């Protein structure tokens, strides 16, 4: 990688990939381990199993028998240890002062290779995850996000919540967990990304020694997305809340699509900051909402462009109408040069600012390598952004922002659903 984020990649004999980005100015090291598994690898009955396994890897190993022993090992040296599960990957990461790198590697390797998956721990954590699901269901914003995914990808893994449901989590057995783990946690399905004050030679040598016994295999494939849609879709969940929470979304582009940077730029213009069109028009000028923004999700074969807003129930229809008007504006005329230039600088600047921190560098490298099998440099990405023309964004808006592809999810005292559906016209 160019500039300050040069890196070295080594593939070990068992297929494990190691990427190291030295950051000599840093006093810390971030170690991130990416596993090629997530909710879109699961059958309907297994829904939530990737997330369940991620939780269980923190509960105890043969050497560190309890969750407390694992956390104390890192917190005793001032480090931070955490994990997360998404639709296409699972991540375990640790950040420590540079002199504690070997400890961080040992703890994470112990978790990934020697977790006990104790029956009692499984039953306890099952209840914890069900409480996590209950908490999500109680959050109107999170619930609206779940519903928009279900509209975009109905009856398929991309449309299901990463945590699964109370029913599926309750039904998962220890043997289910062990079987799934053995098929996904394989050397050739793991990327280790390291950034901070360490040399590549030192890092790779220690990783190779630590993971020498991890075997390779054939992980199960992910389930492809079905993006077929012929008419606007609406889902309204009535709740007694102070605000109505809404997501308006269309399908976007995949991770490797040639127009993906153009879509990111279009998103910035639409709702990617306090100077964006949505924020300026709907919050600042019309005072319809406190919270409004747009975002892009990109997956291996699909994606989405979505807009979130929380509004007083009396303003719901007006807000949806105003959002649709802004989408129509993107299709109707080229983005002015000054607005396009500002959006490009925001895109590039936010990216460059993130790359000053070891965790962002480690995640930038690891996620690209795991999902795409290649890493674009910062210079390549910024050059791609600079080359985008207003005509490309107008074309892309015309292709993606069409009436039959609109999806709206609302949670709150929403009123007349039929009236809302009539507003979904571009």
N, C-alpha and C positions, 0 to 999 in steps of 0.2 A: 504494500500500500504506500502511496506517495506521502510526502510531507512528514508531519510529526507522528503519523500513525503507520509507520512501516511495520511489517510483521513477517514472521517466518512460519511456514506450515510444514509439518512433518506427519507422515502417515506411518504408524507403527506396523509391525509385521502382522498383528492381529486385526488390523483395519481401523483402529482407533486414530482419529485425527486430532492433532494438537496444533493450535495456533497461538503464537506468542508475540505480543506487541510491547517492546521495551519502552518504558516511560521514565527515563533516568531522573527527571525532576521530581517525580512523585515519591512520597514517603510510604506508600502503601502498594498492595497488590490485590487485584480482584481475580478470583478464580471462578469461572463459570463452566458448568457442565450441562450440555444440551443433549437431550435424549429425543430421538425421533419417534415420539408417541404423544398422543393427546386424544381429545374426545372424538375426532373424526376417524380414529382407528377402531372404534368400539362398535359392537352390535348394540341393538336397542336394549337387550337384556343386560349388557355390560355397562350401560351408560353411567359414567362417573368413576370407572375403575382406574383410569390413569391418574385422576386427581386423588383417589383413595390411596394408591400406592405412594404417591408423592408425600402425603401426610405420614404414612407408615414408615417411610425411610428416616423420619426424624424421631421415631419412637424407641429405638434401641437396636444395638448390634451385639455381636458376640463379645466384643471387648468393652463396649460402652452400653451397658445393659438397659439404661433408661433414657428417656428424653432429656432429663436434667443433666445427665453425664455428657451427652452430646453438646448441649447448649453451653454448659459450663466450660468445656474444653476450649471453645472459641471466645466466649465472653470474658473468661479469665485473662485473656490477653488483649481485651478491648476490641475484639473483632465483631463482625456482623455476619450472621448465617441465616439464609432463607431459601425459599423455593417457590415455584409457581407452575401451574399447569394451564396450558392453552389448548386450542383446538388442534394444533399441529405439532406442538413440542412441549416438553417438560424441562424445566430449568431448576438446577440447584446451584447456588452461588455463595461465595464467602469472600469477604473483604477484611484484610488484616494488615497491620504494619508489616513492612517488607521482611523483617527478620523472622516472622512467624509463617512464612509461606509453606514450609514443610509440614507444619502442624495443620494448616488449612487443607492441604492436599490429603493428608492422612485421614482427617475427619470425613471429608467428602467421599473419598474412596471407600472408607469403612462403611458409610451409609449406603453407597450404591452396590457394593459387592458383598456385604456381610450383614444386612439387616435381618433381624430375627423373624419378623412377621408373626409375632407371638399371638396366639388365639385371644388371650385376654386383651392385649393391646388393640387387636382388630375390633373386638366388640366395643371397647371404650371409644375408639376413634370413630367408629360407625355413628355413635350418638353425637359426637362432636360435629361431624360433617352434616348430619341431619339438622343440627342446630344452625350450622352455617347456611344451609339451604333455607331454613325457616327465616333467618335474618335477611337473606336476599329477597325472599318473597314479601317480607314486610317493607322493603324499600321500593317505593313506587318507581323511582328512576331505574333501578336495577330490573325490576319486573318488566317495565316497558322495553328495556333492552333485550330481555329474553324473548318477549313477544315479537319484536321486529325481526329477530333471527329466525323465529318459527315461520314468519310470513315469507321471508326471503328464501329459506331453504326448508320447506315443509316436509315432515316425515323422513328426515335424513340427518346424519350425524352433525353436519355444519349448523343445523337449526336447533340442536339440543344444547342445553346448558352444560358447561364443562363439569360442574359438580354432580351432574346426574339429577335424579329425582329421589324423593324419600323412599319410594317403592324399590327402585333399582339398587340403591345403596343398601337398603335393608336386606335385599336378596343375595348380595355378593358373599360368597364363601371364601374361606382361606385358600382352598384349592383353586378357585377361580383366580384369585389374586396371584398365587404362585405360578399358575400356567401363563397368565398374561405377562407377568414380569419376565419369565424365562424366554418369551418370544420377542420381547422388545428391548430389554436392557442388555444389548449385545455390543461388543467392542466396535464393530463396524457400523453401529447405529448411534454412536456417541461422538460428540465433538467437545473437546476441552479447549476453552479459550482463556488465555491468561494475559493480563495487561498490568503494567506497573513497573516498579524498580527491580527488574530481574533480567538476566541475560537469557536468550532463547536456549543456549546450550545447557545451562544449569536447569532450566525449567523442563525441557524435553527429557533430559537424562533422568530426572526424578520421576516424571510421569511414567516413563517407560518402565522403570524399576517397580513402581507402585502397581501398575496395571498389567504386568507381564502375564498374569494367569487368567485375565479376562478373555473369554473365548468369543469367537465370531459366530455368525449364523445367518439365517434368512428371516428378517423381521416380517411381520404381516403387513400388507399394504393398507393404505388409507382408502376410504370409500369416496369415490368421485362425486362431485356436486351435480345436481340436476338444476340448471338455471332456467328452465322453461317457465314462462309466465305470459298469459294472454290478456290479462285485464288487471286493473288496480285492485289491491287487496287492503282490507281494513280489519283491524281487531281492536275492539273496545272492551276494557275491563273496568267496570264501574266500581269505584271505591270512594269512601267518605274521607277525602283528603282536602287540604287547603288549596292545593294546586293540581291542575291536570298536567301530567307528564307525557310528552309525546316524542316519538321518533318517526321521522319521515325519511324513507330510504329507497334507493334504487340499487340494483346490482352494479358493481364496479368492474375492476380488472384484476387479473391474477398477479402474483409476485413477479413473474418474469415477462409480463406483457410489455411490448415496446412503448406503449403510451402511458405506462404507470407513473412516470415523473410528471407528465402533463396533467394527469388526474390529481396528483398531489398539489400541483400548482393551482388547478381549478378549485380545489378544496380550500386553499388559503384565501383565494379571492372571495369565495362564497362565505366561509364561516370560520376561518383559521386565525382568529385574533381579534383584538379590540378595534381594529380599523377595517375589518371585513365588512362585506355588504350586509350580511344578516345582522351583525352586531350593531352596525351604524343605523340601519333602517328600522329594525324591529325593537331594539332596546333603546338606542339613543334618541332617535327621532320620534318614534311612536310610543315609547314607554310601555310596551306590551308585556315585557318579561324582564326578569333579572338575569336569567341564565339561558343563553342560546349559543350554540356552536355547531360546526360540522366536523366530520372526521372520515377518514378512509381506512378500511380494513382490506388487506390483501392476503389471499391464501394461494395455495399451489395451483388451483385451477378455477378460482372464482374470487369474488371480492364484493365490497359494498361501499357506497357513499351515503352517509346518513347524517341527518340533522336532528339535534336534540333541543328541546325547549321545555321549560316549566312555566305555566301561565295560570292566571286566575281563570276559573271555569267560564266566566262570562266573556273572556277574551279568546277562548279556544278557536272558535270559527274564524275570527278575524286574523288570528296568528297563523293558522294553517293557510288561509287565503294569501296572507302576506308572504309566507315562505314560498308558496307556489309561484307567486309573482316574481320573486327573485330568481327562481329557477328558470322561468320563462325569459327573463332578461339576459341570462347567460347564453341562451340560444339565439336571441334576437339580434345581437350586435357584437362585434369584436370588442374585447376588453381594451380600454384605452392604454396607450403606451406607458403613461406614468403609473397607472394602477398595476399593470403587468410587471413593470420594473420593481415596484415596491414589493410585490408578492414574491418575485424571484429572490430579492435580497433577504426577505424574511425567511424563506425556505433555507437558503444557504447559511444565513447567520445562525439560525436555531440549531442546524446540524453541526456547525463548527463549534458552537458553544458547548454542545453536549460532548464533543470529542475531547474536552479538556479533563474529563473524569475517567479514571480507570474502569469503573463498571460499564459506562456507555461504550467505551472502546471494546471491551471484552464481549459485550452483547452484540455490537455491530458486526464484529468478526464472526462470532459463533453462530448467530442466527442465519446469516447469509450462507455460511459454509454448510450448515446442516440442511437448510431448506432448498438452496439453489445449487450447491456444490461449487460455488465460486464466490469470490468477494470483490465487489466493486470498490475502487479507491474513492476517497473523498474528492479528488480531482476529477475523476470520471463522472461522479454524480453531479458535482457543481457545473461541469461543462455541459452535461445533458440538460440541466435546468436552464442554463444560459441560452441554449440553442432553441428553446421552445418559442414558437411564434403565436401571436394572438389567433391566427387562423386555425391553428391546431386545436386550441382550446375551444373555439367556436364549433369546430367539427365534432370534437369529443362530446361536448354538451349536447349537440344535436343527436348523437348516437345513443347516449345513455339516458338523457332526461326526456323520456317519452311517457305519455299517459298510461299505456298498458303495463309499464314497468314500475309504477309507483306503489309503495307500500307504506301504510300508516298504522302505527300502534299507539293507543292512548290508554293511560291508566289514571283514573280520577273521576270526579263528578262530571262526566263528559257530555251529558245531554243527548241530543238527537243524532244517533249514528248515521241515519240516512242522509241528513243534512251535511254531515262531515264528508261522507263519501262523494257527494256531488261536487265538492271542492277539488277533488283529485283529477284535475284536468289541466294538461299542459298544451 
